[in-house]
Amino acid sequence: MSARTPVRVQGLVIPAEWNHEGGVMAVAIAAFDENVYLVQGGAIADQLLSLVHGEVEVTGLVSETPAGTQVIEVQGIRKQRRP
């Protein structure tokens, strides 16, 4: 993975991985700038599982895998409210 860069991302929480029963196991952020960030697991990231299809602003550190996937280690979450 590449060096980690601090970011603030706004977007929608989307499913990224499912279990046998169809339950969401991992999520990504589909950002409003059209980038997709795979959320790295962890206690804070687990909170995003209950926000699938919700609009959020997250802060964290982004790195890129050798395959070009952007991965974010979420450090903070703020649920956005639509007007």
TIRO-2110 file (N, C-alpha, C; in Angstrom, 1 decimal):
// TIRO-2110
0.8, -1.2, 0.0, N, 1, A
0.0, 0.0, 0.0, CA, 1, A
0.9, 1.2, 0.0, C, 1, A
0.3, 2.3, -0.5, N, 2, A
1.0, 3.6, -0.6, CA, 2, A
1.0, 4.3, 0.7, C, 2, A
1.7, 5.4, 0.8, N, 3, A
1.7, 6.3, 2.0, CA, 3, A
0.2, 6.7, 2.3, C, 3, A
-0.1, 6.9, 3.6, N, 4, A
-1.4, 7.3, 4.0, CA, 4, A
-1.6, 8.8, 4.0, C, 4, A
-2.7, 9.3, 3.4, N, 5, A
-2.9, 10.7, 3.3, CA, 5, A
-4.2, 11.0, 4.1, C, 5, A
-4.1, 12.1, 4.9, N, 6, A
-5.4, 12.5, 5.6, CA, 6, A
-6.4, 13.1, 4.7, C, 6, A
-7.7, 12.7, 4.8, N, 7, A
-8.7, 13.2, 4.0, CA, 7, A
-10.0, 13.4, 4.7, C, 7, A
-10.9, 14.2, 4.1, N, 8, A
-12.3, 14.4, 4.6, CA, 8, A
-13.1, 14.0, 3.3, C, 8, A
-14.0, 13.0, 3.5, N, 9, A
-14.8, 12.6, 2.3, CA, 9, A
-16.3, 12.6, 2.7, C, 9, A
-17.1, 13.1, 1.7, N, 10, A
-18.5, 13.1, 1.8, CA, 10, A
-19.1, 12.2, 0.8, C, 10, A
-20.0, 11.4, 1.1, N, 11, A
-20.6, 10.5, 0.2, CA, 11, A
-21.6, 9.5, 0.8, C, 11, A
-22.0, 8.5, 0.1, N, 12, A
-22.9, 7.5, 0.5, CA, 12, A
-22.2, 6.2, 0.9, C, 12, A
-22.7, 5.6, 2.0, N, 13, A
-22.2, 4.3, 2.4, CA, 13, A
-22.8, 3.2, 1.6, C, 13, A
-22.0, 2.4, 0.9, N, 14, A
-22.5, 1.4, 0.1, CA, 14, A
-21.9, 0.0, 0.5, C, 14, A
-22.7, -1.1, 0.3, N, 15, A
-22.2, -2.4, 0.6, CA, 15, A
-21.0, -2.7, -0.3, C, 15, A
-20.0, -3.4, 0.3, N, 16, A
-18.8, -3.8, -0.5, CA, 16, A
-18.6, -5.3, -0.5, C, 16, A
-19.1, -6.0, 0.6, N, 17, A
-18.9, -7.4, 0.7, CA, 17, A
-20.1, -8.0, 1.5, C, 17, A
-20.6, -9.2, 1.1, N, 18, A
-21.7, -9.8, 1.8, CA, 18, A
-21.3, -11.2, 2.3, C, 18, A
-22.1, -11.7, 3.3, N, 19, A
-21.9, -13.1, 3.8, CA, 19, A
-22.8, -14.0, 3.1, C, 19, A
-22.9, -15.3, 3.5, N, 20, A
-23.7, -16.3, 2.8, CA, 20, A
-25.2, -16.0, 2.8, C, 20, A
-25.6, -15.3, 3.9, N, 21, A
-27.0, -15.0, 4.1, CA, 21, A
-27.4, -13.7, 3.5, C, 21, A
-26.5, -13.0, 2.8, N, 22, A
-26.7, -11.7, 2.2, CA, 22, A
-26.5, -10.5, 3.1, C, 22, A
-26.0, -10.7, 4.3, N, 23, A
-25.8, -9.6, 5.2, CA, 23, A
-24.5, -8.9, 4.8, C, 23, A
-24.5, -7.6, 5.0, N, 24, A
-23.4, -6.8, 4.7, CA, 24, A
-22.2, -7.0, 5.6, C, 24, A
-21.1, -7.3, 5.1, N, 25, A
-19.9, -7.6, 6.0, CA, 25, A
-18.8, -6.4, 5.9, C, 25, A
-18.8, -5.7, 4.8, N, 26, A
-17.9, -4.6, 4.6, CA, 26, A
-18.6, -3.5, 3.7, C, 26, A
-18.1, -2.3, 3.9, N, 27, A
-18.7, -1.2, 3.2, CA, 27, A
-17.6, -0.3, 2.5, C, 27, A
-18.1, 0.5, 1.7, N, 28, A
-17.3, 1.5, 1.0, CA, 28, A
-18.0, 2.8, 1.0, C, 28, A
-17.3, 3.9, 0.7, N, 29, A
-17.9, 5.2, 0.6, CA, 29, A
-17.8, 5.6, -0.9, C, 29, A
-19.0, 5.8, -1.4, N, 30, A
-19.1, 6.3, -2.8, CA, 30, A
-19.1, 7.8, -2.7, C, 30, A
-18.0, 8.5, -2.9, N, 31, A
-17.9, 9.9, -2.6, CA, 31, A
-18.5, 10.7, -3.7, C, 31, A
-18.9, 12.0, -3.3, N, 32, A
-19.5, 12.8, -4.3, CA, 32, A
-18.6, 13.3, -5.4, C, 32, A
-17.3, 13.1, -5.2, N, 33, A
-16.3, 13.4, -6.3, CA, 33, A
-16.1, 12.2, -7.2, C, 33, A
-16.9, 11.2, -7.1, N, 34, A
-17.0, 10.0, -7.9, CA, 34, A
-15.9, 9.0, -7.6, C, 34, A
-15.1, 9.2, -6.5, N, 35, A
-14.2, 8.2, -6.1, CA, 35, A
-14.9, 7.2, -5.2, C, 35, A
-14.4, 6.0, -5.1, N, 36, A
-14.9, 5.0, -4.2, CA, 36, A
-13.8, 4.6, -3.2, C, 36, A
-14.1, 4.6, -1.9, N, 37, A
-13.1, 4.3, -0.9, CA, 37, A
-13.6, 3.1, -0.1, C, 37, A
-12.8, 2.0, -0.2, N, 38, A
-13.1, 0.8, 0.6, CA, 38, A
-12.8, 1.1, 2.0, C, 38, A
-13.7, 0.8, 2.9, N, 39, A
-13.5, 1.1, 4.3, CA, 39, A
-12.7, 0.0, 5.0, C, 39, A
-11.6, 0.3, 5.6, N, 40, A
-10.8, -0.7, 6.3, CA, 40, A
-11.5, -1.0, 7.6, C, 40, A
-11.5, -2.3, 8.0, N, 41, A
-12.2, -2.7, 9.2, CA, 41, A
-11.7, -2.1, 10.5, C, 41, A
-12.5, -2.1, 11.5, N, 42, A
-12.1, -1.6, 12.8, CA, 42, A
-13.4, -1.2, 13.6, C, 42, A
-13.2, -0.8, 14.8, N, 43, A
-14.4, -0.4, 15.7, CA, 43, A
-15.2, 0.7, 15.1, C, 43, A
-14.5, 1.8, 14.7, N, 44, A
-15.2, 2.9, 14.1, CA, 44, A
-15.8, 2.6, 12.8, C, 44, A
-15.1, 1.8, 12.0, N, 45, A
-15.7, 1.4, 10.7, CA, 45, A
-16.9, 0.6, 10.8, C, 45, A
-17.0, -0.3, 11.9, N, 46, A
-18.2, -1.1, 12.1, CA, 46, A
-19.4, -0.3, 12.3, C, 46, A
-19.3, 1.0, 12.7, N, 47, A
-20.5, 1.8, 12.9, CA, 47, A
-21.1, 2.1, 11.5, C, 47, A
-20.3, 2.1, 10.5, N, 48, A
-20.9, 2.4, 9.1, CA, 48, A
-21.8, 1.3, 8.6, C, 48, A
-21.7, 0.1, 9.2, N, 49, A
-22.6, -1.0, 8.7, CA, 49, A
-24.0, -0.7, 8.9, C, 49, A
-24.3, 0.1, 10.0, N, 50, A
-25.7, 0.5, 10.2, CA, 50, A
-26.1, 1.7, 9.4, C, 50, A
-25.2, 2.3, 8.7, N, 51, A
-25.5, 3.5, 7.9, CA, 51, A
-25.5, 3.2, 6.4, C, 51, A
-25.6, 1.9, 6.0, N, 52, A
-25.6, 1.6, 4.6, CA, 52, A
-26.8, 2.4, 3.9, C, 52, A
-26.4, 3.0, 2.8, N, 53, A
-27.3, 3.9, 1.9, CA, 53, A
-27.5, 5.2, 2.6, C, 53, A
-26.8, 5.5, 3.7, N, 54, A
-26.9, 6.8, 4.3, CA, 54, A
-25.8, 7.8, 3.8, C, 54, A
-26.0, 9.0, 3.9, N, 55, A
-25.1, 10.1, 3.6, CA, 55, A
-24.2, 10.4, 4.8, C, 55, A
-22.9, 10.4, 4.6, N, 56, A
-22.0, 10.6, 5.7, CA, 56, A
-20.8, 11.5, 5.3, C, 56, A
-20.1, 12.1, 6.3, N, 57, A
-18.8, 12.7, 6.1, CA, 57, A
-17.9, 11.9, 7.0, C, 57, A
-16.8, 11.4, 6.4, N, 58, A
-15.8, 10.7, 7.2, CA, 58, A
-14.5, 11.4, 7.1, C, 58, A
-13.7, 11.3, 8.2, N, 59, A
-12.3, 11.7, 8.1, CA, 59, A
-11.5, 10.4, 8.4, C, 59, A
-10.3, 10.4, 7.8, N, 60, A
-9.4, 9.3, 8.0, CA, 60, A
-8.2, 9.4, 7.1, C, 60, A
-7.5, 8.3, 7.0, N, 61, A
-6.2, 8.2, 6.3, CA, 61, A
-6.5, 7.3, 5.1, C, 61, A
-6.1, 7.7, 3.9, N, 62, A
-6.3, 7.0, 2.6, CA, 62, A
-5.0, 6.5, 2.1, C, 62, A
-5.0, 5.2, 1.7, N, 63, A
-3.9, 4.7, 1.0, CA, 63, A
-4.4, 3.9, -0.3, C, 63, A
-3.5, 3.5, -1.1, N, 64, A
-3.9, 2.9, -2.3, CA, 64, A
-3.2, 1.5, -2.4, C, 64, A
-4.0, 0.5, -2.8, N, 65, A
-3.4, -0.8, -3.0, CA, 65, A
-2.6, -0.9, -4.3, C, 65, A
-1.8, -1.9, -4.5, N, 66, A
-1.1, -2.0, -5.7, CA, 66, A
-2.0, -2.1, -6.9, C, 66, A
-3.2, -2.6, -6.7, N, 67, A
-4.2, -2.8, -7.7, CA, 67, A
-4.9, -1.5, -8.0, C, 67, A
-4.7, -0.4, -7.2, N, 68, A
-5.3, 0.9, -7.5, CA, 68, A
-6.5, 1.2, -6.6, C, 68, A
-6.9, 0.3, -5.7, N, 69, A
-8.1, 0.5, -4.9, CA, 69, A
-7.7, 1.5, -3.8, C, 69, A
-8.6, 2.5, -3.6, N, 70, A
-8.4, 3.4, -2.5, CA, 70, A
-9.0, 2.8, -1.2, C, 70, A
-8.2, 2.8, -0.1, N, 71, A
-8.7, 2.2, 1.1, CA, 71, A
-8.6, 3.3, 2.2, C, 71, A
-9.7, 3.5, 3.0, N, 72, A
-9.7, 4.5, 4.0, CA, 72, A
-9.8, 3.9, 5.4, C, 72, A
-8.9, 4.3, 6.3, N, 73, A
-9.0, 4.0, 7.7, CA, 73, A
-9.7, 5.1, 8.3, C, 73, A
-11.0, 4.8, 8.7, N, 74, A
-11.9, 5.9, 9.2, CA, 74, A
-11.5, 6.2, 10.6, C, 74, A
-11.4, 7.5, 10.9, N, 75, A
-11.1, 8.0, 12.2, CA, 75, A
-12.3, 8.8, 12.8, C, 75, A
-13.2, 9.2, 12.0, N, 76, A
-14.3, 10.0, 12.5, CA, 76, A
-15.5, 9.9, 11.5, C, 76, A
-16.7, 9.9, 12.0, N, 77, A
-17.9, 9.8, 11.2, CA, 77, A
-18.9, 10.8, 11.6, C, 77, A
-19.5, 11.5, 10.6, N, 78, A
-20.6, 12.4, 10.9, CA, 78, A
-21.7, 12.1, 9.9, C, 78, A
-22.9, 11.7, 10.4, N, 79, A
-24.0, 11.5, 9.5, CA, 79, A
-24.5, 12.8, 9.0, C, 79, A
-24.8, 12.8, 7.7, N, 80, A
-25.3, 14.1, 7.1, CA, 80, A
-26.8, 14.0, 7.0, C, 80, A
-27.4, 15.2, 7.1, N, 81, A
-28.9, 15.3, 7.0, CA, 81, A
-29.2, 16.0, 5.7, C, 81, A
-30.1, 15.4, 5.0, N, 82, A
-30.6, 16.1, 3.8, CA, 82, A
-31.6, 17.1, 4.1, C, 82, A
-31.6, 18.2, 3.4, N, 83, A
-32.6, 19.3, 3.6, CA, 83, A
-34.0, 18.8, 3.2, C, 83, A
END
